[in-house]
Amino acid sequence: MAWLSLIIAGLFEIAWAYSMKESAGFTRLWPSIVTVILMIVSFVLLAYSMKTLPLGTAYAVWTGIGSVGALVVGILLLGESTSALRMLAAVLIVSGLVLMKLSSPE
C-alpha cells in the first residue's frame, strides 16, 4: 500500500507543478488555490508512504516521478524541448527509480 500511495503522491506532484506554472507566480487565484490543495494531498500521501518505506527511497521516488512527469507534461502541453540530452536525463532518472524500488525491503 505504501508504494501505491507513493506513486499517487508523485502523480499529484506532477499536477501541482503544472498548476503552479499556470498560476503565473501565484498571481492567478484559481490555479494558485489548486496548486496548494494538490501540494497538500501530495505531501500527505508521501508522509503516509514514509511510515514504512525508507526516507531516501520514498523521497527519491516521489521527486523522480514528479521530475519525469513534469518533463512529459512540459513537452506535451507546453511545447518544451525534446532534446536528446533531456531525454537521456529522463531515462537516467527512471533507471534510478527502478533501482530504488528493487533495493527496497517492501
Gaussian input, Z-matrix of N, CA and C with variables (Angstrom, degrees):
# hf/3-21g

backbone

0 1
 N
 C     1     B1
 C     2     B2     1     A1
 N     3     B3     2     A2     1     D1
 C     4     B4     3     A3     2     D2
 C     5     B5     4     A4     3     D3
 N     6     B6     5     A5     4     D4
 C     7     B7     6     A6     5     D5
 C     8     B8     7     A7     6     D6
 N     9     B9     8     A8     7     D7
 C    10    B10     9     A9     8     D8
 C    11    B11    10    A10     9     D9
 N    12    B12    11    A11    10    D10
 C    13    B13    12    A12    11    D11
 C    14    B14    13    A13    12    D12
 N    15    B15    14    A14    13    D13
 C    16    B16    15    A15    14    D14
 C    17    B17    16    A16    15    D15
 N    18    B18    17    A17    16    D16
 C    19    B19    18    A18    17    D17
 C    20    B20    19    A19    18    D18
 N    21    B21    20    A20    19    D19
 C    22    B22    21    A21    20    D20
 C    23    B23    22    A22    21    D21
 N    24    B24    23    A23    22    D22
 C    25    B25    24    A24    23    D23
 C    26    B26    25    A25    24    D24
 N    27    B27    26    A26    25    D25
 C    28    B28    27    A27    26    D26
 C    29    B29    28    A28    27    D27
 N    30    B30    29    A29    28    D28
 C    31    B31    30    A30    29    D29
 C    32    B32    31    A31    30    D30
 N    33    B33    32    A32    31    D31
 C    34    B34    33    A33    32    D32
 C    35    B35    34    A34    33    D33
 N    36    B36    35    A35    34    D34
 C    37    B37    36    A36    35    D35
 C    38    B38    37    A37    36    D36
 N    39    B39    38    A38    37    D37
 C    40    B40    39    A39    38    D38
 C    41    B41    40    A40    39    D39
 N    42    B42    41    A41    40    D40
 C    43    B43    42    A42    41    D41
 C    44    B44    43    A43    42    D42
 N    45    B45    44    A44    43    D43
 C    46    B46    45    A45    44    D44
 C    47    B47    46    A46    45    D45
 N    48    B48    47    A47    46    D46
 C    49    B49    48    A48    47    D47
 C    50    B50    49    A49    48    D48
 N    51    B51    50    A50    49    D49
 C    52    B52    51    A51    50    D50
 C    53    B53    52    A52    51    D51
 N    54    B54    53    A53    52    D52
 C    55    B55    54    A54    53    D53
 C    56    B56    55    A55    54    D54
 N    57    B57    56    A56    55    D55
 C    58    B58    57    A57    56    D56
 C    59    B59    58    A58    57    D57
 N    60    B60    59    A59    58    D58
 C    61    B61    60    A60    59    D59
 C    62    B62    61    A61    60    D60
 N    63    B63    62    A62    61    D61
 C    64    B64    63    A63    62    D62
 C    65    B65    64    A64    63    D63
 N    66    B66    65    A65    64    D64
 C    67    B67    66    A66    65    D65
 C    68    B68    67    A67    66    D66
 N    69    B69    68    A68    67    D67
 C    70    B70    69    A69    68    D68
 C    71    B71    70    A70    69    D69
 N    72    B72    71    A71    70    D70
 C    73    B73    72    A72    71    D71
 C    74    B74    73    A73    72    D72
 N    75    B75    74    A74    73    D73
 C    76    B76    75    A75    74    D74
 C    77    B77    76    A76    75    D75
 N    78    B78    77    A77    76    D76
 C    79    B79    78    A78    77    D77
 C    80    B80    79    A79    78    D78
 N    81    B81    80    A80    79    D79
 C    82    B82    81    A81    80    D80
 C    83    B83    82    A82    81    D81
 N    84    B84    83    A83    82    D82
 C    85    B85    84    A84    83    D83
 C    86    B86    85    A85    84    D84
 N    87    B87    86    A86    85    D85
 C    88    B88    87    A87    86    D86
 C    89    B89    88    A88    87    D87
 N    90    B90    89    A89    88    D88
 C    91    B91    90    A90    89    D89
 C    92    B92    91    A91    90    D90
 N    93    B93    92    A92    91    D91
 C    94    B94    93    A93    92    D92
 C    95    B95    94    A94    93    D93
 N    96    B96    95    A95    94    D94
 C    97    B97    96    A96    95    D95
 C    98    B98    97    A97    96    D96
 N    99    B99    98    A98    97    D97
 C   100   B100    99    A99    98    D98
 C   101   B101   100   A100    99    D99
 N   102   B102   101   A101   100   D100
 C   103   B103   102   A102   101   D101
 C   104   B104   103   A103   102   D102
 N   105   B105   104   A104   103   D103
 C   106   B106   105   A105   104   D104
 C   107   B107   106   A106   105   D105
 N   108   B108   107   A107   106   D106
 C   109   B109   108   A108   107   D107
 C   110   B110   109   A109   108   D108
 N   111   B111   110   A110   109   D109
 C   112   B112   111   A111   110   D110
 C   113   B113   112   A112   111   D111
 N   114   B114   113   A113   112   D112
 C   115   B115   114   A114   113   D113
 C   116   B116   115   A115   114   D114
 N   117   B117   116   A116   115   D115
 C   118   B118   117   A117   116   D116
 C   119   B119   118   A118   117   D117
 N   120   B120   119   A119   118   D118
 C   121   B121   120   A120   119   D119
 C   122   B122   121   A121   120   D120
 N   123   B123   122   A122   121   D121
 C   124   B124   123   A123   122   D122
 C   125   B125   124   A124   123   D123
 N   126   B126   125   A125   124   D124
 C   127   B127   126   A126   125   D125
 C   128   B128   127   A127   126   D126
 N   129   B129   128   A128   127   D127
 C   130   B130   129   A129   128   D128
 C   131   B131   130   A130   129   D129
 N   132   B132   131   A131   130   D130
 C   133   B133   132   A132   131   D131
 C   134   B134   133   A133   132   D132
 N   135   B135   134   A134   133   D133
 C   136   B136   135   A135   134   D134
 C   137   B137   136   A136   135   D135
 N   138   B138   137   A137   136   D136
 C   139   B139   138   A138   137   D137
 C   140   B140   139   A139   138   D138
 N   141   B141   140   A140   139   D139
 C   142   B142   141   A141   140   D140
 C   143   B143   142   A142   141   D141
 N   144   B144   143   A143   142   D142
 C   145   B145   144   A144   143   D143
 C   146   B146   145   A145   144   D144
 N   147   B147   146   A146   145   D145
 C   148   B148   147   A147   146   D146
 C   149   B149   148   A148   147   D147
 N   150   B150   149   A149   148   D148
 C   151   B151   150   A150   149   D149
 C   152   B152   151   A151   150   D150
 N   153   B153   152   A152   151   D151
 C   154   B154   153   A153   152   D152
 C   155   B155   154   A154   153   D153
 N   156   B156   155   A155   154   D154
 C   157   B157   156   A156   155   D155
 C   158   B158   157   A157   156   D156
 N   159   B159   158   A158   157   D157
 C   160   B160   159   A159   158   D158
 C   161   B161   160   A160   159   D159
 N   162   B162   161   A161   160   D160
 C   163   B163   162   A162   161   D161
 C   164   B164   163   A163   162   D162
 N   165   B165   164   A164   163   D163
 C   166   B166   165   A165   164   D164
 C   167   B167   166   A166   165   D165
 N   168   B168   167   A167   166   D166
 C   169   B169   168   A168   167   D167
 C   170   B170   169   A169   168   D168
 N   171   B171   170   A170   169   D169
 C   172   B172   171   A171   170   D170
 C   173   B173   172   A172   171   D171
 N   174   B174   173   A173   172   D172
 C   175   B175   174   A174   173   D173
 C   176   B176   175   A175   174   D174
 N   177   B177   176   A176   175   D175
 C   178   B178   177   A177   176   D176
 C   179   B179   178   A178   177   D177
 N   180   B180   179   A179   178   D178
 C   181   B181   180   A180   179   D179
 C   182   B182   181   A181   180   D180
 N   183   B183   182   A182   181   D181
 C   184   B184   183   A183   182   D182
 C   185   B185   184   A184   183   D183
 N   186   B186   185   A185   184   D184
 C   187   B187   186   A186   185   D185
 C   188   B188   187   A187   186   D186
 N   189   B189   188   A188   187   D187
 C   190   B190   189   A189   188   D188
 C   191   B191   190   A190   189   D189
 N   192   B192   191   A191   190   D190
 C   193   B193   192   A192   191   D191
 C   194   B194   193   A193   192   D192
 N   195   B195   194   A194   193   D193
 C   196   B196   195   A195   194   D194
 C   197   B197   196   A196   195   D195
 N   198   B198   197   A197   196   D196
 C   199   B199   198   A198   197   D197
 C   200   B200   199   A199   198   D198
 N   201   B201   200   A200   199   D199
 C   202   B202   201   A201   200   D200
 C   203   B203   202   A202   201   D201
 N   204   B204   203   A203   202   D202
 C   205   B205   204   A204   203   D203
 C   206   B206   205   A205   204   D204
 N   207   B207   206   A206   205   D205
 C   208   B208   207   A207   206   D206
 C   209   B209   208   A208   207   D207
 N   210   B210   209   A209   208   D208
 C   211   B211   210   A210   209   D209
 C   212   B212   211   A211   210   D210
 N   213   B213   212   A212   211   D211
 C   214   B214   213   A213   212   D212
 C   215   B215   214   A214   213   D213
 N   216   B216   215   A215   214   D214
 C   217   B217   216   A216   215   D215
 C   218   B218   217   A217   216   D216
 N   219   B219   218   A218   217   D217
 C   220   B220   219   A219   218   D218
 C   221   B221   220   A220   219   D219
 N   222   B222   221   A221   220   D220
 C   223   B223   222   A222   221   D221
 C   224   B224   223   A223   222   D222
 N   225   B225   224   A224   223   D223
 C   226   B226   225   A225   224   D224
 C   227   B227   226   A226   225   D225
 N   228   B228   227   A227   226   D226
 C   229   B229   228   A228   227   D227
 C   230   B230   229   A229   228   D228
 N   231   B231   230   A230   229   D229
 C   232   B232   231   A231   230   D230
 C   233   B233   232   A232   231   D231
 N   234   B234   233   A233   232   D232
 C   235   B235   234   A234   233   D233
 C   236   B236   235   A235   234   D234
 N   237   B237   236   A236   235   D235
 C   238   B238   237   A237   236   D236
 C   239   B239   238   A238   237   D237
 N   240   B240   239   A239   238   D238
 C   241   B241   240   A240   239   D239
 C   242   B242   241   A241   240   D240
 N   243   B243   242   A242   241   D241
 C   244   B244   243   A243   242   D242
 C   245   B245   244   A244   243   D243
 N   246   B246   245   A245   244   D244
 C   247   B247   246   A246   245   D245
 C   248   B248   247   A247   246   D246
 N   249   B249   248   A248   247   D247
 C   250   B250   249   A249   248   D248
 C   251   B251   250   A250   249   D249
 N   252   B252   251   A251   250   D250
 C   253   B253   252   A252   251   D251
 C   254   B254   253   A253   252   D252
 N   255   B255   254   A254   253   D253
 C   256   B256   255   A255   254   D254
 C   257   B257   256   A256   255   D255
 N   258   B258   257   A257   256   D256
 C   259   B259   258   A258   257   D257
 C   260   B260   259   A259   258   D258
 N   261   B261   260   A260   259   D259
 C   262   B262   261   A261   260   D260
 C   263   B263   262   A262   261   D261
 N   264   B264   263   A263   262   D262
 C   265   B265   264   A264   263   D263
 C   266   B266   265   A265   264   D264
 N   267   B267   266   A266   265   D265
 C   268   B268   267   A267   266   D266
 C   269   B269   268   A268   267   D267
 N   270   B270   269   A269   268   D268
 C   271   B271   270   A270   269   D269
 C   272   B272   271   A271   270   D270
 N   273   B273   272   A272   271   D271
 C   274   B274   273   A273   272   D272
 C   275   B275   274   A274   273   D273
 N   276   B276   275   A275   274   D274
 C   277   B277   276   A276   275   D275
 C   278   B278   277   A277   276   D276
 N   279   B279   278   A278   277   D277
 C   280   B280   279   A279   278   D278
 C   281   B281   280   A280   279   D279
 N   282   B282   281   A281   280   D280
 C   283   B283   282   A282   281   D281
 C   284   B284   283   A283   282   D282
 N   285   B285   284   A284   283   D283
 C   286   B286   285   A285   284   D284
 C   287   B287   286   A286   285   D285
 N   288   B288   287   A287   286   D286
 C   289   B289   288   A288   287   D287
 C   290   B290   289   A289   288   D288
 N   291   B291   290   A290   289   D289
 C   292   B292   291   A291   290   D290
 C   293   B293   292   A292   291   D291
 N   294   B294   293   A293   292   D292
 C   295   B295   294   A294   293   D293
 C   296   B296   295   A295   294   D294
 N   297   B297   296   A296   295   D295
 C   298   B298   297   A297   296   D296
 C   299   B299   298   A298   297   D297
 N   300   B300   299   A299   298   D298
 C   301   B301   300   A300   299   D299
 C   302   B302   301   A301   300   D300
 N   303   B303   302   A302   301   D301
 C   304   B304   303   A303   302   D302
 C   305   B305   304   A304   303   D303
 N   306   B306   305   A305   304   D304
 C   307   B307   306   A306   305   D305
 C   308   B308   307   A307   306   D306
 N   309   B309   308   A308   307   D307
 C   310   B310   309   A309   308   D308
 C   311   B311   310   A310   309   D309
 N   312   B312   311   A311   310   D310
 C   313   B313   312   A312   311   D311
 C   314   B314   313   A313   312   D312
 N   315   B315   314   A314   313   D313
 C   316   B316   315   A315   314   D314
 C   317   B317   316   A316   315   D315

   B1=1.4536
   B2=1.5278
   B3=1.3457
   B4=1.4613
   B5=1.5275
   B6=1.3326
   B7=1.4628
   B8=1.5140
   B9=1.3186
   B10=1.4664
   B11=1.5217
   B12=1.3243
   B13=1.4635
   B14=1.5267
   B15=1.3242
   B16=1.4584
   B17=1.5223
   B18=1.3059
   B19=1.4698
   B20=1.5252
   B21=1.3192
   B22=1.4695
   B23=1.5252
   B24=1.3289
   B25=1.4673
   B26=1.5228
   B27=1.3210
   B28=1.4606
   B29=1.5123
   B30=1.3239
   B31=1.4740
   B32=1.5279
   B33=1.3236
   B34=1.4645
   B35=1.5237
   B36=1.3296
   B37=1.4627
   B38=1.5248
   B39=1.3248
   B40=1.4624
   B41=1.5268
   B42=1.3232
   B43=1.4660
   B44=1.5222
   B45=1.3546
   B46=1.4685
   B47=1.5181
   B48=1.3185
   B49=1.4638
   B50=1.5319
   B51=1.3209
   B52=1.4685
   B53=1.5281
   B54=1.3241
   B55=1.4675
   B56=1.5264
   B57=1.3293
   B58=1.4650
   B59=1.5231
   B60=1.3180
   B61=1.4685
   B62=1.5212
   B63=1.3193
   B64=1.4690
   B65=1.5308
   B66=1.3269
   B67=1.4710
   B68=1.5282
   B69=1.3391
   B70=1.4731
   B71=1.5370
   B72=1.3215
   B73=1.4592
   B74=1.5178
   B75=1.3163
   B76=1.4657
   B77=1.5336
   B78=1.3210
   B79=1.4636
   B80=1.5281
   B81=1.3190
   B82=1.4658
   B83=1.5232
   B84=1.3322
   B85=1.4624
   B86=1.5241
   B87=1.3362
   B88=1.4654
   B89=1.5213
   B90=1.3163
   B91=1.4695
   B92=1.5343
   B93=1.3269
   B94=1.4671
   B95=1.5174
   B96=1.3118
   B97=1.4707
   B98=1.5278
   B99=1.3226
   B100=1.4661
   B101=1.5301
   B102=1.3183
   B103=1.4661
   B104=1.5213
   B105=1.3159
   B106=1.4639
   B107=1.5309
   B108=1.3125
   B109=1.4687
   B110=1.5288
   B111=1.3341
   B112=1.4587
   B113=1.5296
   B114=1.3300
   B115=1.4638
   B116=1.5300
   B117=1.3027
   B118=1.4646
   B119=1.5264
   B120=1.3320
   B121=1.4667
   B122=1.5291
   B123=1.3191
   B124=1.4594
   B125=1.5239
   B126=1.3392
   B127=1.4585
   B128=1.5250
   B129=1.3172
   B130=1.4701
   B131=1.5332
   B132=1.3245
   B133=1.4596
   B134=1.5286
   B135=1.3202
   B136=1.4659
   B137=1.5272
   B138=1.3118
   B139=1.4655
   B140=1.5246
   B141=1.3337
   B142=1.4682
   B143=1.5298
   B144=1.3197
   B145=1.4630
   B146=1.5210
   B147=1.3389
   B148=1.4671
   B149=1.5239
   B150=1.3270
   B151=1.4625
   B152=1.5220
   B153=1.3350
   B154=1.4623
   B155=1.5252
   B156=1.3117
   B157=1.4640
   B158=1.5255
   B159=1.3172
   B160=1.4627
   B161=1.5371
   B162=1.3108
   B163=1.4600
   B164=1.5217
   B165=1.3301
   B166=1.4615
   B167=1.5115
   B168=1.3153
   B169=1.4619
   B170=1.5185
   B171=1.3236
   B172=1.4721
   B173=1.5205
   B174=1.3163
   B175=1.4576
   B176=1.5214
   B177=1.3220
   B178=1.4610
   B179=1.5255
   B180=1.3168
   B181=1.4626
   B182=1.5284
   B183=1.3209
   B184=1.4705
   B185=1.5227
   B186=1.3179
   B187=1.4679
   B188=1.5245
   B189=1.3276
   B190=1.4622
   B191=1.5149
   B192=1.3260
   B193=1.4676
   B194=1.5263
   B195=1.3203
   B196=1.4587
   B197=1.5165
   B198=1.3267
   B199=1.4628
   B200=1.5246
   B201=1.3184
   B202=1.4606
   B203=1.5309
   B204=1.3204
   B205=1.4684
   B206=1.5180
   B207=1.3313
   B208=1.4626
   B209=1.5239
   B210=1.3181
   B211=1.4617
   B212=1.5248
   B213=1.3221
   B214=1.4666
   B215=1.5295
   B216=1.3230
   B217=1.4725
   B218=1.5254
   B219=1.3276
   B220=1.4534
   B221=1.5162
   B222=1.3259
   B223=1.4623
   B224=1.5218
   B225=1.3370
   B226=1.4608
   B227=1.5262
   B228=1.3225
   B229=1.4654
   B230=1.5234
   B231=1.3274
   B232=1.4638
   B233=1.5268
   B234=1.3195
   B235=1.4636
   B236=1.5213
   B237=1.3329
   B238=1.4507
   B239=1.5308
   B240=1.3061
   B241=1.4611
   B242=1.5284
   B243=1.3320
   B244=1.4635
   B245=1.5235
   B246=1.2963
   B247=1.4655
   B248=1.5290
   B249=1.3057
   B250=1.4629
   B251=1.5253
   B252=1.3114
   B253=1.4680
   B254=1.5285
   B255=1.3228
   B256=1.4700
   B257=1.5239
   B258=1.3389
   B259=1.4618
   B260=1.5300
   B261=1.3287
   B262=1.4623
   B263=1.5256
   B264=1.3162
   B265=1.4694
   B266=1.5314
   B267=1.3258
   B268=1.4644
   B269=1.5284
   B270=1.3144
   B271=1.4761
   B272=1.5242
   B273=1.3111
   B274=1.4599
   B275=1.5348
   B276=1.3198
   B277=1.4731
   B278=1.5201
   B279=1.3283
   B280=1.4670
   B281=1.5298
   B282=1.3239
   B283=1.4697
   B284=1.5248
   B285=1.3160
   B286=1.4634
   B287=1.5149
   B288=1.3240
   B289=1.4672
   B290=1.5214
   B291=1.3266
   B292=1.4662
   B293=1.5331
   B294=1.3273
   B295=1.4643
   B296=1.5217
   B297=1.3306
   B298=1.4747
   B299=1.5232
   B300=1.3217
   B301=1.4698
   B302=1.5278
   B303=1.3035
   B304=1.4657
   B305=1.5214
   B306=1.3221
   B307=1.4653
   B308=1.5209
   B309=1.3479
   B310=1.4538
   B311=1.5132
   B312=1.3195
   B313=1.4689
   B314=1.5165
   B315=1.3437
   B316=1.4762
   B317=1.5043
   A1=111.49
   A2=116.35
   A3=120.30
   A4=110.93
   A5=116.56
   A6=119.23
   A7=111.28
   A8=116.99
   A9=120.08
   A10=110.70
   A11=117.27
   A12=119.49
   A13=110.51
   A14=117.45
   A15=120.25
   A16=111.57
   A17=117.35
   A18=120.83
   A19=110.28
   A20=116.95
   A21=120.29
   A22=110.27
   A23=117.06
   A24=120.89
   A25=110.18
   A26=117.04
   A27=121.22
   A28=112.43
   A29=116.46
   A30=120.02
   A31=110.87
   A32=115.80
   A33=118.83
   A34=111.00
   A35=117.04
   A36=119.55
   A37=110.82
   A38=116.58
   A39=120.32
   A40=109.94
   A41=115.90
   A42=120.72
   A43=111.39
   A44=117.58
   A45=117.13
   A46=111.71
   A47=117.67
   A48=119.14
   A49=110.17
   A50=115.83
   A51=119.57
   A52=111.08
   A53=116.69
   A54=118.55
   A55=110.88
   A56=117.21
   A57=119.29
   A58=109.90
   A59=116.92
   A60=120.71
   A61=109.78
   A62=115.89
   A63=121.08
   A64=112.48
   A65=117.17
   A66=120.41
   A67=112.31
   A68=116.73
   A69=122.41
   A70=110.74
   A71=114.83
   A72=118.92
   A73=113.46
   A74=116.04
   A75=123.88
   A76=112.33
   A77=115.67
   A78=119.56
   A79=112.07
   A80=117.76
   A81=121.94
   A82=108.05
   A83=116.68
   A84=122.29
   A85=113.78
   A86=118.35
   A87=120.03
   A88=113.36
   A89=119.49
   A90=116.98
   A91=112.09
   A92=117.34
   A93=120.74
   A94=110.80
   A95=116.95
   A96=121.42
   A97=109.94
   A98=116.24
   A99=120.75
   A100=110.02
   A101=117.41
   A102=121.51
   A103=111.11
   A104=117.28
   A105=120.97
   A106=111.19
   A107=117.24
   A108=120.78
   A109=110.59
   A110=116.75
   A111=120.49
   A112=111.45
   A113=116.64
   A114=120.18
   A115=110.90
   A116=115.63
   A117=120.06
   A118=110.38
   A119=116.91
   A120=120.26
   A121=110.27
   A122=116.67
   A123=120.83
   A124=111.33
   A125=117.34
   A126=121.04
   A127=111.83
   A128=117.45
   A129=120.63
   A130=110.15
   A131=116.63
   A132=119.87
   A133=111.23
   A134=117.11
   A135=120.52
   A136=110.36
   A137=116.95
   A138=121.27
   A139=110.84
   A140=116.41
   A141=120.44
   A142=110.25
   A143=116.50
   A144=118.80
   A145=111.63
   A146=116.59
   A147=120.22
   A148=113.18
   A149=117.45
   A150=118.98
   A151=110.89
   A152=116.24
   A153=119.05
   A154=114.11
   A155=118.35
   A156=120.52
   A157=110.18
   A158=117.01
   A159=119.64
   A160=110.86
   A161=116.27
   A162=122.15
   A163=111.92
   A164=116.59
   A165=120.30
   A166=112.84
   A167=116.40
   A168=120.71
   A169=110.82
   A170=116.43
   A171=120.25
   A172=111.11
   A173=116.58
   A174=119.72
   A175=111.31
   A176=117.71
   A177=121.02
   A178=111.33
   A179=116.94
   A180=119.99
   A181=110.52
   A182=116.61
   A183=120.73
   A184=111.17
   A185=116.32
   A186=119.40
   A187=111.44
   A188=116.52
   A189=119.73
   A190=112.35
   A191=115.73
   A192=119.49
   A193=109.40
   A194=115.89
   A195=119.73
   A196=112.39
   A197=117.21
   A198=120.99
   A199=112.15
   A200=116.20
   A201=119.75
   A202=110.27
   A203=116.19
   A204=119.17
   A205=112.34
   A206=116.49
   A207=119.88
   A208=110.51
   A209=117.13
   A210=120.84
   A211=110.30
   A212=116.81
   A213=121.47
   A214=110.52
   A215=117.16
   A216=120.54
   A217=109.91
   A218=117.04
   A219=120.46
   A220=112.35
   A221=116.22
   A222=120.65
   A223=110.90
   A224=116.45
   A225=120.79
   A226=113.99
   A227=117.21
   A228=120.04
   A229=114.44
   A230=116.39
   A231=118.76
   A232=113.34
   A233=116.87
   A234=120.70
   A235=114.50
   A236=117.48
   A237=120.45
   A238=111.36
   A239=115.86
   A240=123.98
   A241=112.97
   A242=114.32
   A243=121.16
   A244=109.62
   A245=117.18
   A246=120.99
   A247=110.56
   A248=115.04
   A249=120.81
   A250=111.25
   A251=116.62
   A252=120.02
   A253=111.51
   A254=117.60
   A255=120.63
   A256=110.76
   A257=117.05
   A258=120.55
   A259=110.19
   A260=117.64
   A261=120.93
   A262=110.48
   A263=116.17
   A264=120.06
   A265=110.51
   A266=116.99
   A267=120.57
   A268=111.15
   A269=116.91
   A270=120.71
   A271=110.16
   A272=117.20
   A273=120.43
   A274=111.56
   A275=116.67
   A276=119.68
   A277=110.40
   A278=116.89
   A279=120.52
   A280=110.04
   A281=117.39
   A282=120.47
   A283=110.70
   A284=116.39
   A285=120.37
   A286=112.32
   A287=116.91
   A288=120.54
   A289=111.03
   A290=116.41
   A291=120.56
   A292=109.68
   A293=116.90
   A294=119.92
   A295=111.41
   A296=117.69
   A297=120.48
   A298=109.98
   A299=116.57
   A300=120.38
   A301=110.21
   A302=116.49
   A303=120.01
   A304=112.80
   A305=117.04
   A306=119.74
   A307=113.77
   A308=117.54
   A309=120.37
   A310=111.94
   A311=116.10
   A312=120.07
   A313=114.36
   A314=118.15
   A315=119.13
   A316=111.18
   D1=-32.55
   D2=-179.80
   D3=-63.41
   D4=-40.00
   D5=179.59
   D6=-66.26
   D7=-40.10
   D8=178.69
   D9=-63.20
   D10=-44.82
   D11=179.64
   D12=-65.94
   D13=-33.12
   D14=177.68
   D15=-67.71
   D16=-41.93
   D17=177.60
   D18=-63.64
   D19=-43.40
   D20=178.38
   D21=-64.42
   D22=-39.62
   D23=176.57
   D24=-59.59
   D25=-40.73
   D26=177.26
   D27=-63.83
   D28=-38.23
   D29=177.46
   D30=-66.38
   D31=-38.10
   D32=175.58
   D33=-67.21
   D34=-31.50
   D35=176.52
   D36=-64.57
   D37=-40.97
   D38=176.16
   D39=-59.87
   D40=-45.76
   D41=-178.25
   D42=-63.19
   D43=-41.90
   D44=-179.03
   D45=-72.32
   D46=-30.24
   D47=176.44
   D48=-64.31
   D49=-43.10
   D50=178.32
   D51=-65.69
   D52=-44.33
   D53=-179.33
   D54=-67.23
   D55=-29.94
   D56=175.86
   D57=-65.72
   D58=-41.19
   D59=175.93
   D60=-59.60
   D61=-43.46
   D62=-179.83
   D63=-68.51
   D64=-21.28
   D65=-179.32
   D66=-75.37
   D67=-10.67
   D68=179.14
   D69=54.57
   D70=55.63
   D71=179.27
   D72=70.33
   D73=33.83
   D74=-178.81
   D75=62.08
   D76=31.76
   D77=176.19
   D78=-98.92
   D79=-9.87
   D80=176.42
   D81=-109.65
   D82=125.21
   D83=-169.37
   D84=-59.88
   D85=-60.05
   D86=-171.35
   D87=-65.66
   D88=-43.76
   D89=175.25
   D90=-62.46
   D91=-31.19
   D92=177.59
   D93=-67.03
   D94=-43.63
   D95=178.61
   D96=-63.68
   D97=-45.27
   D98=178.82
   D99=-60.23
   D100=-41.96
   D101=179.06
   D102=-57.48
   D103=-49.06
   D104=-177.76
   D105=-63.80
   D106=-42.31
   D107=178.83
   D108=-62.69
   D109=-46.27
   D110=-179.83
   D111=-64.60
   D112=-36.26
   D113=176.70
   D114=-61.89
   D115=-45.91
   D116=-178.78
   D117=-61.01
   D118=-46.60
   D119=179.51
   D120=-60.92
   D121=-44.49
   D122=179.93
   D123=-60.97
   D124=-45.05
   D125=-179.77
   D126=-65.42
   D127=-39.63
   D128=179.61
   D129=-63.77
   D130=-43.85
   D131=178.82
   D132=-66.69
   D133=-38.82
   D134=175.80
   D135=-61.56
   D136=-45.67
   D137=179.85
   D138=-60.72
   D139=-41.07
   D140=178.41
   D141=-61.51
   D142=-44.47
   D143=-178.20
   D144=-66.74
   D145=-29.12
   D146=179.87
   D147=-72.61
   D148=-8.88
   D149=175.25
   D150=-62.62
   D151=-32.38
   D152=-177.27
   D153=-120.88
   D154=-25.49
   D155=179.89
   D156=-88.55
   D157=149.68
   D158=176.15
   D159=-61.22
   D160=145.52
   D161=-178.85
   D162=-53.52
   D163=-52.21
   D164=-177.17
   D165=-60.21
   D166=-41.35
   D167=179.59
   D168=-66.52
   D169=-50.60
   D170=-177.27
   D171=-60.26
   D172=-46.63
   D173=-177.22
   D174=-67.76
   D175=-41.62
   D176=179.46
   D177=-63.79
   D178=-42.74
   D179=179.85
   D180=-67.11
   D181=-42.99
   D182=179.52
   D183=-59.78
   D184=-49.52
   D185=-179.46
   D186=-69.18
   D187=-33.06
   D188=178.40
   D189=-65.93
   D190=-45.13
   D191=176.70
   D192=-60.21
   D193=-44.50
   D194=179.69
   D195=-63.51
   D196=-41.68
   D197=-178.63
   D198=-65.29
   D199=-52.08
   D200=-178.81
   D201=-67.61
   D202=-39.61
   D203=178.60
   D204=-63.62
   D205=-42.22
   D206=177.92
   D207=-65.15
   D208=-36.01
   D209=175.84
   D210=-60.94
   D211=-46.94
   D212=-179.51
   D213=-64.46
   D214=-44.77
   D215=178.42
   D216=-61.72
   D217=-42.02
   D218=178.40
   D219=-60.48
   D220=-40.65
   D221=178.77
   D222=-68.64
   D223=-48.59
   D224=-174.05
   D225=-73.85
   D226=-38.60
   D227=-173.29
   D228=-105.32
   D229=-23.87
   D230=-173.55
   D231=-116.49
   D232=2.54
   D233=176.57
   D234=68.25
   D235=28.93
   D236=-179.52
   D237=-74.49
   D238=164.33
   D239=-174.52
   D240=-61.87
   D241=145.90
   D242=173.93
   D243=-117.17
   D244=41.31
   D245=-177.63
   D246=-61.10
   D247=156.34
   D248=-179.49
   D249=-59.64
   D250=-37.59
   D251=-179.27
   D252=-66.46
   D253=-40.05
   D254=177.16
   D255=-65.39
   D256=-40.33
   D257=179.49
   D258=-67.08
   D259=-38.95
   D260=176.52
   D261=-62.30
   D262=-42.03
   D263=178.02
   D264=-59.40
   D265=-43.54
   D266=179.18
   D267=-63.02
   D268=-41.76
   D269=178.68
   D270=-62.53
   D271=-41.37
   D272=178.91
   D273=-65.08
   D274=-39.68
   D275=177.69
   D276=-63.36
   D277=-47.38
   D278=-179.78
   D279=-62.56
   D280=-39.35
   D281=177.00
   D282=-60.21
   D283=-42.50
   D284=176.98
   D285=-62.94
   D286=-38.76
   D287=178.55
   D288=-63.89
   D289=-42.55
   D290=178.69
   D291=-61.80
   D292=-43.60
   D293=178.76
   D294=-63.88
   D295=-38.36
   D296=177.42
   D297=-61.95
   D298=-43.95
   D299=-179.85
   D300=-63.34
   D301=-44.69
   D302=-178.06
   D303=-67.27
   D304=-26.12
   D305=-177.63
   D306=-94.55
   D307=-0.14
   D308=-179.18
   D309=-87.49
   D310=146.36
   D311=-176.88
   D312=-67.95
   D313=-29.09
   D314=-176.25
   D315=-89.22

